[in-house]
Amino acid sequence: GFSFLTDSKKSAWMPVVNKILGQDAALVHKGCFLSLPGSETQVYHQDGLHLNKKCQKPCHAVNVFIPLIDYDMTNGPTEFCLGTHYLGYENYVKDMVYTPCVIAGTPIIFDYRLGHRGLKNTSQSLRAVVYLTYSSVASGKEFRDSVNFSRKRYRKLGEFVERPLSREERANKRRKQKK
């Protein structure tokens, strides 16, 4: 059903990704994020920093955001600060922001170093976005983001969800409630 998301031969955005990163671009991260109704504006950030702090290097990774609903200014679309992927120009400048309000399914492709933030969601609907991160493999090993995707940063789902009661525990609970 959804193989077009991860199959590089079926993904409509791959010609652009390959033009930026090369024919050996690899999918390194994928997922979905949500902006719930009432969510505040995110802190401005860059997903990744420059790999070399002394001179500008070519793009080593790109994000592809695929909104699952039409973007408008009420549901908290992503605001980008143009030019912030250039070394020395990483700071937020209000005059350089661009907020694409695209229809659902339209891929938004950007350099991993580009500054951005999700705006506040004042609508009554959640805003869901699929994200895909690709990196160049030209060096023989693709880039892996060990900051944003560190196992230390995230807890396992089981730590958030209570273990369901066993059949025996439920029966004991019912017995105690009857007393």
N, C-alpha and C positions, 0 to 999 in steps of 0.2 A: 503494500500500500504506500509506504512513505519512502521507498528506496531512492526517490529522486532527491531527497535531502542529503544522502551520504554517498550515492553512486556518482562518481565524478563524470561518468559518461552521460548521465541523465540530468545533472544539475545545470539549469540554464545560466547560472552565474559563473560557471567554471571557465569559459573563455576569458572573462575579465580577470578572474583570480590567476589563471595561468599567465596572462599577459603581465601581471604585476610581479608574481613570484617565480614564474618559470613553469615548464611543463611537468616538473616533478613535485608540484605543490601537494602537501599532504594535509588531510583533515586531522587536527590534533585535539580539538575540544568541541563538544556540542552539548546543547541543553536548551532549556526554556526558562525565561524569567517572567515574572508577573509584576504589574503595577496595579495594586488594589485601589478601589475608589477611596479617596481621602489620603492617598500616599503623598508625602511631601516631595519637593524637588531634591534630587540626589546631590551629593557633594560632587563638584566638578572633579574629574579624574581622567587619567589615561590608563588603559588596561595594561600596557607594557611600556617600559622605558627604552631608551636607546641602548643598543648593545655596545656602542662605543661612545664615550662621552667627549671625545676630542674632535671628531669630524663626523659629518653627516654620512650615514651609510644607507644603501638602498633598503627598501621595505623588506622586512624579514617575516612579517605575519600580517594577515588581514582578518577582520571580522566581517561576517555576513549576518546582518539582522534581517529577519523575515517576520514582519508584523502579521499577526493572525487576525487582526481587526483593522479597519480603516483608521488611520491616524488623523486626529484633529487636535487643536490646541487645548481641548478640555480633558483628553484622556492621557496626558502626560507623555507626549512623544519624546524622542531623543533629540537633544540639542547638541550640535557639534560646533566646536570653535575652530574655524578654518585656519590652516597653516600651523597648527600647534604640533604637528608631527615633525616639524623642522627643529633641529638642535638649536637651543637658545631661544626658542619662541613657544615654549610649553605653557606659559601662563594664560589664564582666561582673559580675553579682551571682548567686552560686550559688543563692540562694533564689528567683530568678526564672526558672530554666531549665525548659524544656519539651522533651521528646524524643518526637515522635510516632512510634510504631511502627505503621506503616500497611501494608496489603497492596499488592503490586505493582500499579502502574497508578493508584494514588490520588494525585491532584495535591496538592502542598503549596504554597500560595500565600503569599508574604510580601513585605513592604515591602523594597525594595532596601537600605534603611538599617538593617535589623534585624540585630543581632549574632548570629552563629552560628558553629558549627564542626562538622566531621565528627568523630565519636568513633572511637576505635581499633577496628580490625577484628580480633577475636580468633577469628573463625570460620575455616573452611577454604575459604570461597567468596568470590569477589569481589563487591563491591556496586557495581552500575552504576546511574547516575542520568542521565536526560535532563534538561537544564535549558533553559528558555526565559525570556528577559528581554524584558519589554514596557515601553514608555515612553509617556507622555502626549505628544500632538502639539499640545496646546492652544496652545502658543506659536508654532506654525507650523513648528517644527523639533523632531523628537524628540530626546530625550537620547541621547547616545552615550558610553559609558564608554571614555574614552581611556587610563585607567590599567590596568584589568584586560584590555582588549582592544587594547592598543597593538601595532602591527606591530614596534616595537622590542623588546618584551618576549619575543616568541616567535621561534624559529628555524624555518626551512622544514624540512619533513620530510626533504628531500634532505641536509641537514646532519647528520642522525642515521643515515641509511641509506647504506651503501656502494653505489657504483655497481656493478651486476653486470658481470662480465667479459664481453667480447665473445666471439664464437665463435672468433676468431683468438687472443685471449688465452688462452682455455681450452685450445686445441690446443697452444699454446706451453708452457703449464704442464704438460700431460700429457707432452710431449716431454722436458721438463727432468726430470720425475719418473722417466722410464724410464732416464735416463742414470746 
